[in-house]
Amino acid sequence: MSKVAVFGGSFDPIHKSHIQLVKFALEFCGFEKVIFVIAYAPPHKSKQHANIDDRIAMLKLAAENLPQTEISLYEASKKEVMYSYQTLDYFQSLYPSDEIYMIIGSDTLLDLPTWKNIDYVASCYKFMIVKRPGIEIKKDTKYIDRCIFVQNEAEDISSTRIRQMIKEDSKDVELFLNKKVYSYIVERRLYR
């Protein structure tokens, strides 16, 4: 049985910390592949700042040299709010003999009880957890028995912060983005 990781997000924009999580998954957790799933309209976010086509284009640029990865437009093609249980069930149907995991940060682990059909999700699937700075996970955290933890800590980068830096015309934003993604943002004047 192989292990497949699903990494969902709005990727608005995709940044170096996202890529770092994928590398952790492949290097430390023994996944056969990581599947990026770009959300059209995530249930926990009120709006996206770049349109879906721009977010897909940036994701393709950032992931073009990542082995053992693929990009799925499953959620994007639906053009509606999709829930994790639907997406995970879809990938389980594609890979029926594989074990499906979802990559999330330790901050998201604490939010799992608010997810739709989370008891079902946790009974069928597992989570790969990457530590986020300042987030403490206790031994009695709900669903912890369904998790594997990467001991490396992810860089503290957020898409919200990156969008703000772009708005403020900060050159430091280049430190957090793939060069091709940054050029794409500049050319299309995204997040201004």
C-alpha angles and dihedrals in degrees: 000000000000126000120236122189123209115205111190129183147125090254090205084183115351110228142185094273090059089054091046090057091053092050090050090052093052098040102041108023104045099237117169090213143351119222118205110213113193113207120226093201115357112214093229097051126071097210146358119234099208121042120255094257092055092046091050091049092051092048091052091051093049095046100040095105099037111111120215093026135109135181119234122201091191095119095033092055092054091062092208141082110295125190126222094245090059093049095045091048089052092054092044087056089052093046104030096165095046132087111243121213131180120221113225138155123250089253090060091049088065090052096050094099088066094056121109112259091356095157089057091046092050092048093053105030142036134224132230106212124204116195116246119203114266096012116121119201116201126208091247095052109136115259093011088131088064094056140090115199128217107216094211116090119233120235112264098248126137132188088228091059092046092052090050092050090051090050089051090048092237113172089207088077088080088071091066101044137068108254093241091048091050091050090049091052092049094046093051095037092232122179093016 
